[in-house]
Amino acid sequence: MKDAKDKYEDLEVLRNSKLKLENCYDVMREAADAVLLKEGYKSYSHEASIVFLYENNIIEKREMHQFNRFRNLRNKSKYEAMDIDENDSKSCSALVKVILRKIERFLNNN
């Protein structure tokens, strides 16, 4: 979780929408993996990490869909050189704040 928090702090200086979205997604994924590790699991699938958060009532269904949407955008950006819209980057930045807060709450209470 410390790595995710450190990367989160670095997000503020990123101005490039593509890099910002990719890094926002990576922060959320690393935080999700921290939950899995604490619960005794290791995920080999990004989708599984996202679903695990939802099925364990850490995030809401809407947040799960948003998280997964950003996973898809990140993959297209990274592997297909797709451009990222600034609005998507801003939306991902907003979601990462919510997801991190919920994951921190879960980790501190369990």
MOSUL-V648294 format. One record per pair of residues at least 24 apart in sequence whose C-alpha atoms are under 8 Angstrom apart, sorted by sequence separation. I is the first residue (numbers start at 1). GAP is how many residues later the second one is. If there is no record, write none. Layout:
i=(I	I)
gap=(GAP	GAP)
//
This chain:
i=(4	46	4	3	4	67	1	66	1	63	1	59	25	59	58	25	58	25	58	21	25	22	21	22	22	18	21	18	18	17	18	21	25	17	21	24	28	35	17	20	24	27	31	38	17	18	21	25	28	32	17	21	24	28	31	35	20)
gap=(24	25	26	27	27	28	29	29	30	32	33	40	42	43	44	45	45	46	48	49	49	52	53	55	56	59	63	65	66	67	67	67	67	68	68	68	68	68	69	69	69	69	69	69	71	71	71	71	71	71	72	72	72	72	72	72	73)
//
